[in-house]
Amino acid sequence: MDNKPAQNIQDTFLNTVRKDKTPITIYLVSGVKLTGKIRSFDKYSVLLENNSQEQLIFKHAISTVVSNRSVIHGEHRPPLGAPAHAGASPATGPAATVTGTPGAHDPSPGNSHS
C-alpha cells in the first residue's frame, strides 16, 4: 500500500505549471486579471512572477486559474490546436480550474465577497 498522501487536483495543477514555468492567467473574484508564472504556492497563497516582479495572491481572492496548456492530474496533453494523435481534432479551449470559493466569481459592480 502506498503511504504517500494523495495530492489534490489544485496542488497537482499548480505544481505542474510551476515546474514547467507555464505562463498562466489568474482571475480574482473582483474581476481583476493577473498574468505570469507561478513561483511558489502553499495552502493559502500563490506567488506569481511577471517581469521580475512578484505578487503574493491569497487563494480566497482567486476565482479561476487558466493555462494555455492542458494539465490533467500531472499528465501533459499536447498544446491547444495540436492533435493528440493522428486523426484527432484540435482542442477547443484552455484548461481551467477553480481555486476559490465555488460561485464566487461575479465581477459585476457592487458584488462584494468580504
PyMOL CGO cylinders between C-alpha atoms (Angstrom):
from pymol import cmd
from pymol.cgo import CYLINDER

trace = [
    CYLINDER, 0.00, 0.00, 0.00, 1.22, 3.49, -0.88, 0.3, 1, 1, 1, 1, 1, 1,
    CYLINDER, 1.22, 3.49, -0.88, 1.77, 5.68, 2.21, 0.3, 1, 1, 1, 1, 1, 1,
    CYLINDER, 1.77, 5.68, 2.21, 2.16, 8.96, 0.30, 0.3, 1, 1, 1, 1, 1, 1,
    CYLINDER, 2.16, 8.96, 0.30, -0.69, 11.41, 0.88, 0.3, 1, 1, 1, 1, 1, 1,
    CYLINDER, -0.69, 11.41, 0.88, -2.90, 11.92, -2.15, 0.3, 1, 1, 1, 1, 1, 1,
    CYLINDER, -2.90, 11.92, -2.15, -2.22, 15.19, -3.95, 0.3, 1, 1, 1, 1, 1, 1,
    CYLINDER, -2.22, 15.19, -3.95, -5.39, 17.10, -4.78, 0.3, 1, 1, 1, 1, 1, 1,
    CYLINDER, -5.39, 17.10, -4.78, -6.12, 18.40, -8.28, 0.3, 1, 1, 1, 1, 1, 1,
    CYLINDER, -6.12, 18.40, -8.28, -5.42, 22.01, -7.25, 0.3, 1, 1, 1, 1, 1, 1,
    CYLINDER, -5.42, 22.01, -7.25, -1.94, 21.18, -5.97, 0.3, 1, 1, 1, 1, 1, 1,
    CYLINDER, -1.94, 21.18, -5.97, -1.24, 18.96, -8.97, 0.3, 1, 1, 1, 1, 1, 1,
    CYLINDER, -1.24, 18.96, -8.97, -2.24, 21.72, -11.40, 0.3, 1, 1, 1, 1, 1, 1,
    CYLINDER, -2.24, 21.72, -11.40, -0.32, 24.47, -9.59, 0.3, 1, 1, 1, 1, 1, 1,
    CYLINDER, -0.32, 24.47, -9.59, 2.79, 22.35, -9.10, 0.3, 1, 1, 1, 1, 1, 1,
    CYLINDER, 2.79, 22.35, -9.10, 2.87, 21.25, -12.75, 0.3, 1, 1, 1, 1, 1, 1,
    CYLINDER, 2.87, 21.25, -12.75, 2.58, 24.78, -14.14, 0.3, 1, 1, 1, 1, 1, 1,
    CYLINDER, 2.58, 24.78, -14.14, 5.16, 25.95, -11.57, 0.3, 1, 1, 1, 1, 1, 1,
    CYLINDER, 5.16, 25.95, -11.57, 7.71, 23.28, -12.51, 0.3, 1, 1, 1, 1, 1, 1,
    CYLINDER, 7.71, 23.28, -12.51, 7.15, 23.77, -16.24, 0.3, 1, 1, 1, 1, 1, 1,
    CYLINDER, 7.15, 23.77, -16.24, 7.22, 27.58, -15.87, 0.3, 1, 1, 1, 1, 1, 1,
    CYLINDER, 7.22, 27.58, -15.87, 3.99, 27.70, -17.88, 0.3, 1, 1, 1, 1, 1, 1,
    CYLINDER, 3.99, 27.70, -17.88, 2.50, 31.20, -18.22, 0.3, 1, 1, 1, 1, 1, 1,
    CYLINDER, 2.50, 31.20, -18.22, -0.92, 31.41, -16.58, 0.3, 1, 1, 1, 1, 1, 1,
    CYLINDER, -0.92, 31.41, -16.58, -3.74, 33.88, -16.10, 0.3, 1, 1, 1, 1, 1, 1,
    CYLINDER, -3.74, 33.88, -16.10, -5.35, 34.27, -12.68, 0.3, 1, 1, 1, 1, 1, 1,
    CYLINDER, -5.35, 34.27, -12.68, -8.77, 35.87, -12.39, 0.3, 1, 1, 1, 1, 1, 1,
    CYLINDER, -8.77, 35.87, -12.39, -9.63, 37.27, -8.98, 0.3, 1, 1, 1, 1, 1, 1,
    CYLINDER, -9.63, 37.27, -8.98, -13.15, 37.31, -7.55, 0.3, 1, 1, 1, 1, 1, 1,
    CYLINDER, -13.15, 37.31, -7.55, -13.10, 41.09, -8.08, 0.3, 1, 1, 1, 1, 1, 1,
    CYLINDER, -13.10, 41.09, -8.08, -12.67, 40.51, -11.83, 0.3, 1, 1, 1, 1, 1, 1,
    CYLINDER, -12.67, 40.51, -11.83, -9.00, 41.59, -11.91, 0.3, 1, 1, 1, 1, 1, 1,
    CYLINDER, -9.00, 41.59, -11.91, -6.87, 39.64, -14.40, 0.3, 1, 1, 1, 1, 1, 1,
    CYLINDER, -6.87, 39.64, -14.40, -3.26, 38.80, -13.48, 0.3, 1, 1, 1, 1, 1, 1,
    CYLINDER, -3.26, 38.80, -13.48, -0.74, 37.03, -15.72, 0.3, 1, 1, 1, 1, 1, 1,
    CYLINDER, -0.74, 37.03, -15.72, 2.62, 35.47, -15.02, 0.3, 1, 1, 1, 1, 1, 1,
    CYLINDER, 2.62, 35.47, -15.02, 4.32, 32.30, -13.85, 0.3, 1, 1, 1, 1, 1, 1,
    CYLINDER, 4.32, 32.30, -13.85, 3.79, 30.62, -10.50, 0.3, 1, 1, 1, 1, 1, 1,
    CYLINDER, 3.79, 30.62, -10.50, 6.95, 30.81, -8.47, 0.3, 1, 1, 1, 1, 1, 1,
    CYLINDER, 6.95, 30.81, -8.47, 5.57, 29.13, -5.35, 0.3, 1, 1, 1, 1, 1, 1,
    CYLINDER, 5.57, 29.13, -5.35, 2.33, 28.30, -3.56, 0.3, 1, 1, 1, 1, 1, 1,
    CYLINDER, 2.33, 28.30, -3.56, 1.08, 26.96, -0.26, 0.3, 1, 1, 1, 1, 1, 1,
    CYLINDER, 1.08, 26.96, -0.26, -2.23, 26.21, 1.41, 0.3, 1, 1, 1, 1, 1, 1,
    CYLINDER, -2.23, 26.21, 1.41, -3.31, 29.86, 1.50, 0.3, 1, 1, 1, 1, 1, 1,
    CYLINDER, -3.31, 29.86, 1.50, -1.42, 31.78, -1.19, 0.3, 1, 1, 1, 1, 1, 1,
    CYLINDER, -1.42, 31.78, -1.19, 0.20, 31.80, -4.63, 0.3, 1, 1, 1, 1, 1, 1,
    CYLINDER, 0.20, 31.80, -4.63, 3.37, 33.71, -5.51, 0.3, 1, 1, 1, 1, 1, 1,
    CYLINDER, 3.37, 33.71, -5.51, 3.05, 34.97, -9.10, 0.3, 1, 1, 1, 1, 1, 1,
    CYLINDER, 3.05, 34.97, -9.10, 6.02, 36.39, -11.02, 0.3, 1, 1, 1, 1, 1, 1,
    CYLINDER, 6.02, 36.39, -11.02, 5.73, 38.68, -14.03, 0.3, 1, 1, 1, 1, 1, 1,
    CYLINDER, 5.73, 38.68, -14.03, 8.57, 40.81, -15.47, 0.3, 1, 1, 1, 1, 1, 1,
    CYLINDER, 8.57, 40.81, -15.47, 10.77, 40.13, -12.41, 0.3, 1, 1, 1, 1, 1, 1,
    CYLINDER, 10.77, 40.13, -12.41, 8.02, 41.44, -10.12, 0.3, 1, 1, 1, 1, 1, 1,
    CYLINDER, 8.02, 41.44, -10.12, 6.42, 39.14, -7.56, 0.3, 1, 1, 1, 1, 1, 1,
    CYLINDER, 6.42, 39.14, -7.56, 2.82, 39.31, -6.35, 0.3, 1, 1, 1, 1, 1, 1,
    CYLINDER, 2.82, 39.31, -6.35, 1.54, 37.36, -3.36, 0.3, 1, 1, 1, 1, 1, 1,
    CYLINDER, 1.54, 37.36, -3.36, -2.09, 36.43, -4.05, 0.3, 1, 1, 1, 1, 1, 1,
    CYLINDER, -2.09, 36.43, -4.05, -4.30, 34.95, -1.37, 0.3, 1, 1, 1, 1, 1, 1,
    CYLINDER, -4.30, 34.95, -1.37, -6.21, 31.92, -2.63, 0.3, 1, 1, 1, 1, 1, 1,
    CYLINDER, -6.21, 31.92, -2.63, -9.50, 33.10, -1.15, 0.3, 1, 1, 1, 1, 1, 1,
    CYLINDER, -9.50, 33.10, -1.15, -9.33, 36.00, -3.64, 0.3, 1, 1, 1, 1, 1, 1,
    CYLINDER, -9.33, 36.00, -3.64, -8.82, 33.71, -6.68, 0.3, 1, 1, 1, 1, 1, 1,
    CYLINDER, -8.82, 33.71, -6.68, -11.75, 32.72, -8.83, 0.3, 1, 1, 1, 1, 1, 1,
    CYLINDER, -11.75, 32.72, -8.83, -10.08, 30.95, -11.77, 0.3, 1, 1, 1, 1, 1, 1,
    CYLINDER, -10.08, 30.95, -11.77, -6.63, 29.91, -12.97, 0.3, 1, 1, 1, 1, 1, 1,
    CYLINDER, -6.63, 29.91, -12.97, -6.18, 29.45, -16.72, 0.3, 1, 1, 1, 1, 1, 1,
    CYLINDER, -6.18, 29.45, -16.72, -3.28, 27.84, -18.56, 0.3, 1, 1, 1, 1, 1, 1,
    CYLINDER, -3.28, 27.84, -18.56, -2.80, 27.67, -22.31, 0.3, 1, 1, 1, 1, 1, 1,
    CYLINDER, -2.80, 27.67, -22.31, -1.58, 24.11, -21.72, 0.3, 1, 1, 1, 1, 1, 1,
    CYLINDER, -1.58, 24.11, -21.72, -3.89, 21.38, -20.51, 0.3, 1, 1, 1, 1, 1, 1,
    CYLINDER, -3.89, 21.38, -20.51, -2.79, 19.67, -17.32, 0.3, 1, 1, 1, 1, 1, 1,
    CYLINDER, -2.79, 19.67, -17.32, -4.80, 16.71, -16.06, 0.3, 1, 1, 1, 1, 1, 1,
    CYLINDER, -4.80, 16.71, -16.06, -3.59, 15.03, -12.87, 0.3, 1, 1, 1, 1, 1, 1,
    CYLINDER, -3.59, 15.03, -12.87, 0.01, 15.89, -13.67, 0.3, 1, 1, 1, 1, 1, 1,
    CYLINDER, 0.01, 15.89, -13.67, -0.09, 14.46, -17.18, 0.3, 1, 1, 1, 1, 1, 1,
    CYLINDER, -0.09, 14.46, -17.18, 0.50, 16.74, -20.12, 0.3, 1, 1, 1, 1, 1, 1,
    CYLINDER, 0.50, 16.74, -20.12, -1.61, 16.85, -23.23, 0.3, 1, 1, 1, 1, 1, 1,
    CYLINDER, -1.61, 16.85, -23.23, -0.48, 18.44, -26.49, 0.3, 1, 1, 1, 1, 1, 1,
    CYLINDER, -0.48, 18.44, -26.49, -0.73, 22.25, -26.68, 0.3, 1, 1, 1, 1, 1, 1,
    CYLINDER, -0.73, 22.25, -26.68, -4.06, 23.64, -27.79, 0.3, 1, 1, 1, 1, 1, 1,
    CYLINDER, -4.06, 23.64, -27.79, -4.63, 23.23, -31.51, 0.3, 1, 1, 1, 1, 1, 1,
    CYLINDER, -4.63, 23.23, -31.51, -2.26, 20.26, -31.77, 0.3, 1, 1, 1, 1, 1, 1,
    CYLINDER, -2.26, 20.26, -31.77, -3.92, 16.86, -32.28, 0.3, 1, 1, 1, 1, 1, 1,
    CYLINDER, -3.92, 16.86, -32.28, -3.26, 14.29, -29.56, 0.3, 1, 1, 1, 1, 1, 1,
    CYLINDER, -3.26, 14.29, -29.56, -2.71, 11.65, -32.25, 0.3, 1, 1, 1, 1, 1, 1,
    CYLINDER, -2.71, 11.65, -32.25, -3.33, 11.18, -35.96, 0.3, 1, 1, 1, 1, 1, 1,
    CYLINDER, -3.33, 11.18, -35.96, -6.95, 11.89, -36.81, 0.3, 1, 1, 1, 1, 1, 1,
    CYLINDER, -6.95, 11.89, -36.81, -7.69, 13.68, -33.56, 0.3, 1, 1, 1, 1, 1, 1,
    CYLINDER, -7.69, 13.68, -33.56, -9.48, 17.01, -33.60, 0.3, 1, 1, 1, 1, 1, 1,
    CYLINDER, -9.48, 17.01, -33.60, -7.82, 20.07, -32.05, 0.3, 1, 1, 1, 1, 1, 1,
    CYLINDER, -7.82, 20.07, -32.05, -8.66, 21.12, -28.52, 0.3, 1, 1, 1, 1, 1, 1,
    CYLINDER, -8.66, 21.12, -28.52, -11.46, 23.65, -28.20, 0.3, 1, 1, 1, 1, 1, 1,
    CYLINDER, -11.46, 23.65, -28.20, -10.23, 25.85, -25.36, 0.3, 1, 1, 1, 1, 1, 1,
    CYLINDER, -10.23, 25.85, -25.36, -7.84, 26.35, -22.45, 0.3, 1, 1, 1, 1, 1, 1,
    CYLINDER, -7.84, 26.35, -22.45, -7.86, 24.24, -19.32, 0.3, 1, 1, 1, 1, 1, 1,
    CYLINDER, -7.86, 24.24, -19.32, -9.11, 25.93, -16.19, 0.3, 1, 1, 1, 1, 1, 1,
    CYLINDER, -9.11, 25.93, -16.19, -9.56, 25.03, -12.57, 0.3, 1, 1, 1, 1, 1, 1,
    CYLINDER, -9.56, 25.03, -12.57, -11.47, 26.97, -9.97, 0.3, 1, 1, 1, 1, 1, 1,
    CYLINDER, -11.47, 26.97, -9.97, -9.36, 27.58, -6.89, 0.3, 1, 1, 1, 1, 1, 1,
    CYLINDER, -9.36, 27.58, -6.89, -11.58, 29.99, -4.99, 0.3, 1, 1, 1, 1, 1, 1,
    CYLINDER, -11.58, 29.99, -4.99, -14.97, 29.60, -3.39, 0.3, 1, 1, 1, 1, 1, 1,
    CYLINDER, -14.97, 29.60, -3.39, -17.45, 27.93, -5.78, 0.3, 1, 1, 1, 1, 1, 1,
    CYLINDER, -17.45, 27.93, -5.78, -19.75, 30.51, -7.33, 0.3, 1, 1, 1, 1, 1, 1,
    CYLINDER, -19.75, 30.51, -7.33, -17.62, 33.37, -6.05, 0.3, 1, 1, 1, 1, 1, 1,
    CYLINDER, -17.62, 33.37, -6.05, -16.64, 34.76, -9.48, 0.3, 1, 1, 1, 1, 1, 1,
    CYLINDER, -16.64, 34.76, -9.48, -19.09, 37.52, -10.27, 0.3, 1, 1, 1, 1, 1, 1,
    CYLINDER, -19.09, 37.52, -10.27, -17.21, 40.59, -11.49, 0.3, 1, 1, 1, 1, 1, 1,
    CYLINDER, -17.21, 40.59, -11.49, -20.41, 42.69, -11.65, 0.3, 1, 1, 1, 1, 1, 1,
    CYLINDER, -20.41, 42.69, -11.65, -20.23, 46.09, -9.92, 0.3, 1, 1, 1, 1, 1, 1,
    CYLINDER, -20.23, 46.09, -9.92, -21.33, 46.15, -6.33, 0.3, 1, 1, 1, 1, 1, 1,
    CYLINDER, -21.33, 46.15, -6.33, -20.69, 42.44, -5.77, 0.3, 1, 1, 1, 1, 1, 1,
    CYLINDER, -20.69, 42.44, -5.77, -18.76, 42.08, -2.54, 0.3, 1, 1, 1, 1, 1, 1,
    CYLINDER, -18.76, 42.08, -2.54, -17.17, 38.92, -1.14, 0.3, 1, 1, 1, 1, 1, 1,
    CYLINDER, -17.17, 38.92, -1.14, -15.73, 40.24, 2.11, 0.3, 1, 1, 1, 1, 1, 1,
]
cmd.load_cgo(trace, "trace")
